[in-house]
Amino acid sequence: MHVVVNHLYLRDPITGAIVQAAQDGVQLMVDEGAISAHVAEVDETHLILVLMFATAEEADRIAREVGGPWMVKHMVPLLARDTERSVGDVIASAP
């Protein structure tokens, strides 16, 4: 498995519209082939997006075709700074 973790730092506090956009986005990622997708609220302006994929290739495909365009349209305008992105292979896991 392959994981992608994005730290999203918002200019303004999280609203219901942002929560709905996040829900729509994670559902889209799963519909397009992600194993799972989650958004965690760290504080009122900091979200963490965690995406799991079967392979690095699948993660790259979905990022290019779906995730990247979705982020540019729905999240980038809300950000206070660039996204912090980490990617890697899962080396330990439990259901």
Residue pairs with C-beta under 8 A, 6 or more apart in sequence:
1 35
1 52
1 53
1 54
1 89
1 90
1 93
2 52
2 53
2 54
2 55
2 56
2 58
2 59
2 87
2 88
2 89
2 90
3 50
3 51
3 52
3 53
3 87
3 88
3 89
3 90
4 49
4 50
4 51
4 53
4 59
4 63
4 85
4 86
4 87
5 48
5 49
5 50
5 51
5 85
5 86
5 87
6 48
6 49
6 51
6 83
6 84
6 85
6 86
7 46
7 47
7 48
7 83
7 84
7 85
8 46
8 47
8 48
8 49
8 75
8 79
8 83
9 45
9 46
9 79
9 80
9 81
9 83
9 84
10 18
10 45
10 46
10 47
10 78
10 79
10 80
11 45
11 78
11 79
11 80
12 45
12 78
13 44
13 45
14 41
14 44
14 45
14 47
18 78
21 74
21 75
22 39
22 47
22 49
23 39
24 74
25 37
25 39
25 49
25 67
25 70
25 71
25 74
25 75
26 37
26 38
26 39
26 49
27 37
28 66
28 70
29 37
29 51
29 62
29 66
29 67
30 36
30 37
32 62
32 65
32 66
33 53
33 54
33 58
33 61
33 62
34 51
34 52
34 53
34 58
34 62
35 52
35 53
35 54
36 50
36 51
36 52
37 49
37 50
37 51
37 52
38 49
38 50
38 51
39 47
39 48
39 49
39 50
40 47
40 48
40 50
41 47
42 48
45 80
51 59
51 67
52 90
53 59
53 62
56 87
56 89
59 87
71 83
